[in-house]
Amino acid sequence: MNRAIERRLGAIEQRLMPPRAGPQVIIIRGGVHARDPTFAAAGGLRWGRRPGELFADFQARAVNEAAAAGECFVVIGGLPS
């Protein structure tokens, strides 16, 4: 992607995010699985749900690590890559 476009999109994202807000979370459920999602992604980061890990704990772990990395969005769900 063109660097100028990347900078402009980054500036727009910063204006849309409230100060000190955590990442926005998108959870995708349904489709080919009936259970809670087992994968999450934010930017170049990826997480897999650990065996026996509660969904709430998995979600909190992914969101906390994404926030620590400065990511603005977390997508939880979908198929593994």
Contacts in CASP RR format, 6 or more apart in sequence:
PFRMAT RR
TARGET T0000
AUTHOR 0000-0000-0000
METHOD contacts of the structure
MODEL  1
MNRAIERRLGAIEQRLMPPRAGPQVIIIRGGVHARDPTFAAAGGLRWGRR
PGELFADFQARAVNEAAAAGECFVVIGGLPS
13 72 0 8 1.000
17 24 0 8 1.000
17 72 0 8 1.000
22 63 0 8 1.000
22 67 0 8 1.000
23 42 0 8 1.000
23 63 0 8 1.000
23 66 0 8 1.000
23 67 0 8 1.000
23 70 0 8 1.000
23 71 0 8 1.000
23 72 0 8 1.000
23 73 0 8 1.000
23 74 0 8 1.000
24 72 0 8 1.000
24 73 0 8 1.000
24 74 0 8 1.000
25 59 0 8 1.000
25 63 0 8 1.000
25 73 0 8 1.000
25 74 0 8 1.000
25 76 0 8 1.000
26 73 0 8 1.000
26 74 0 8 1.000
26 75 0 8 1.000
26 76 0 8 1.000
27 37 0 8 1.000
27 59 0 8 1.000
27 76 0 8 1.000
27 77 0 8 1.000
28 37 0 8 1.000
28 75 0 8 1.000
28 76 0 8 1.000
28 77 0 8 1.000
28 78 0 8 1.000
29 36 0 8 1.000
29 37 0 8 1.000
29 77 0 8 1.000
32 79 0 8 1.000
33 78 0 8 1.000
36 49 0 8 1.000
36 55 0 8 1.000
36 58 0 8 1.000
37 49 0 8 1.000
37 55 0 8 1.000
37 76 0 8 1.000
37 77 0 8 1.000
37 78 0 8 1.000
38 48 0 8 1.000
38 49 0 8 1.000
38 58 0 8 1.000
38 77 0 8 1.000
38 80 0 8 1.000
39 46 0 8 1.000
39 47 0 8 1.000
39 48 0 8 1.000
39 49 0 8 1.000
39 76 0 8 1.000
39 77 0 8 1.000
39 78 0 8 1.000
39 79 0 8 1.000
39 80 0 8 1.000
40 46 0 8 1.000
40 47 0 8 1.000
40 48 0 8 1.000
40 58 0 8 1.000
40 59 0 8 1.000
40 62 0 8 1.000
40 74 0 8 1.000
40 75 0 8 1.000
40 76 0 8 1.000
40 77 0 8 1.000
41 47 0 8 1.000
41 74 0 8 1.000
41 75 0 8 1.000
42 62 0 8 1.000
42 65 0 8 1.000
42 66 0 8 1.000
42 69 0 8 1.000
42 71 0 8 1.000
42 73 0 8 1.000
42 74 0 8 1.000
42 75 0 8 1.000
43 71 0 8 1.000
43 73 0 8 1.000
45 65 0 8 1.000
45 66 0 8 1.000
45 69 0 8 1.000
45 71 0 8 1.000
46 81 0 8 1.000
47 58 0 8 1.000
47 61 0 8 1.000
47 62 0 8 1.000
47 65 0 8 1.000
48 58 0 8 1.000
49 55 0 8 1.000
49 58 0 8 1.000
50 58 0 8 1.000
53 61 0 8 1.000
58 76 0 8 1.000
59 76 0 8 1.000
62 74 0 8 1.000
62 76 0 8 1.000
63 74 0 8 1.000
66 73 0 8 1.000
66 74 0 8 1.000
END
